[in-house]
Amino acid sequence: MPLTDEQLIPLSKPMRNLKIICGALLAGICMMGLFLSTQLDFANLSSSLSMLVALAAASGAVMYSTSFVAFKVLSAQTDARSDSPESHFQVLQSAWIVRFAIIEGACFMNLIVTLLENSLITLFVALVGVLIMVIGFPRSIKVEELLEDRMP
């Protein structure tokens, strides 16, 4: 059942807050990437697979997968008896923040390993994380769809 404008109006400020938080998490990675770009010699990036590079890349892949599972599990914690969009949104907000924090941690780890090992592999894994965050950014339409699925 589509949500009415009266139901969506109280969600405008919390939605803006969610976008700010997710944007800040994404901006942190971008700032680290900018810092990293001043310290790296991009011409000498290598694709050799040391133990540290392999661990960071594998951990990143596992953490990215975990972020999707965590979002599904946490967002399913809504109270099915509640007909308040605000209570359902709070659960979605928490799930989105946890998802982005997991991805951010994996990106930071891979960027640091890129700096230490001059690895093209970990740089790619970090960029994949940024791409996942950009694609999964909380858009109003997506939030409305998720809320409509959860509303009785």
C-alpha positions in Angstrom: 0.0 0.0 0.0 1.6 3.3 -1.0 2.3 5.8 1.8 0.4 9.0 1.8 2.0 12.5 1.9 0.8 12.8 5.6 2.8 9.7 6.5 5.9 10.9 4.6 6.1 14.4 5.9 7.4 13.4 9.4 10.1 11.4 7.7 11.7 14.2 5.8 14.0 15.3 8.6 15.1 11.8 9.6 15.6 11.0 5.9 17.8 14.1 5.5 19.8 13.0 8.6 20.3 9.5 7.2 21.6 11.0 3.9 24.0 13.2 5.9 25.3 10.3 7.9 25.7 8.0 4.9 27.3 10.9 3.0 29.7 11.6 5.8 30.8 7.9 5.8 31.3 8.1 2.1 33.1 11.4 2.3 35.5 9.9 4.8 36.6 7.3 2.4 36.9 9.9 -0.4 39.1 12.1 1.8 41.3 9.2 2.6 41.5 8.4 -1.1 42.6 12.0 -1.8 45.2 11.9 0.9 46.4 8.6 -0.5 46.6 9.9 -4.0 49.2 12.5 -2.8 51.4 9.8 -1.3 51.2 7.1 -3.9 53.2 6.7 -7.1 50.5 5.5 -9.4 53.0 4.5 -12.0 54.5 2.0 -9.6 51.4 0.3 -8.4 51.8 -3.4 -8.6 49.4 -6.3 -8.8 51.7 -8.7 -6.9 49.8 -10.7 -4.3 51.6 -10.6 -0.9 50.0 -12.1 2.2 48.9 -8.7 3.5 47.3 -7.8 0.1 45.5 -11.1 -0.1 44.2 -10.8 3.5 43.0 -7.2 2.9 41.3 -8.0 -0.4 39.6 -11.2 0.9 38.5 -9.4 4.1 37.1 -6.6 2.0 35.1 -9.0 -0.1 33.8 -10.8 3.0 32.9 -7.5 4.7 31.0 -6.2 1.6 29.0 -9.4 1.6 28.4 -9.1 5.3 27.1 -5.6 4.8 24.3 -6.9 2.6 23.4 -9.7 5.0 23.5 -7.3 8.0 21.2 -4.9 6.2 18.7 -7.6 5.4 18.8 -9.0 8.9 18.6 -5.6 10.7 16.0 -4.1 8.5 13.8 -7.1 9.0 13.7 -6.3 12.8 10.7 -4.0 12.3 7.6 -4.6 14.4 5.0 -5.9 12.0 2.2 -4.8 14.3 3.3 -1.2 14.2 1.6 1.0 11.6 3.9 3.9 12.3 6.2 4.7 9.4 8.6 6.5 11.9 9.2 3.3 13.8 9.9 1.3 10.7 12.1 4.1 9.4 14.3 4.1 12.6 15.0 0.4 12.0 15.9 1.0 8.3 18.1 4.0 9.4 20.1 1.9 11.8 20.5 -0.9 9.2 21.8 1.6 6.6 24.3 3.1 9.0 25.6 -0.3 10.0 25.9 -1.3 6.4 27.8 1.8 5.4 30.1 1.5 8.5 31.0 -2.1 7.6 31.8 -1.0 4.0 33.7 2.0 5.2 35.9 -0.2 7.5 36.7 -2.5 4.6 37.6 0.5 2.3 39.8 2.1 4.9 41.7 -1.2 5.5 42.2 -1.7 1.8 43.4 1.9 1.3 45.9 1.6 4.1 47.2 -1.6 2.6 47.4 0.1 -0.7 49.6 2.8 0.9 51.8 0.2 2.7 52.1 -2.3 -0.2 51.6 -0.1 -3.2 49.0 -2.6 -4.4 46.7 -2.1 -7.3 44.5 -5.0 -6.0 43.6 -3.4 -2.7 43.0 0.0 -4.4 40.5 -1.8 -6.7 38.8 -3.5 -3.7 38.5 -0.1 -2.0 37.0 1.5 -5.2 34.5 -1.3 -5.4 33.4 -0.5 -1.8 33.0 3.2 -2.8 30.9 2.1 -5.8 28.7 -0.1 -3.5 28.1 2.8 -1.2 27.2 5.2 -4.1 24.8 2.6 -5.6 23.3 1.8 -2.2 23.0 5.4 -1.1 19.6 5.9 0.7 17.4 7.5 -1.9 13.9 8.7 -0.9 12.3 6.4 -3.5 14.1 3.3 -2.2 13.3 4.2 1.4 9.6 4.6 0.5 9.6 1.2 -1.2 11.2 -0.5 1.8 8.7 1.2 4.1 5.7 0.2 2.0 6.9 -3.4 2.1 7.0 -3.3 5.9 3.8 -1.5 6.6 0.8 -3.7 7.5 
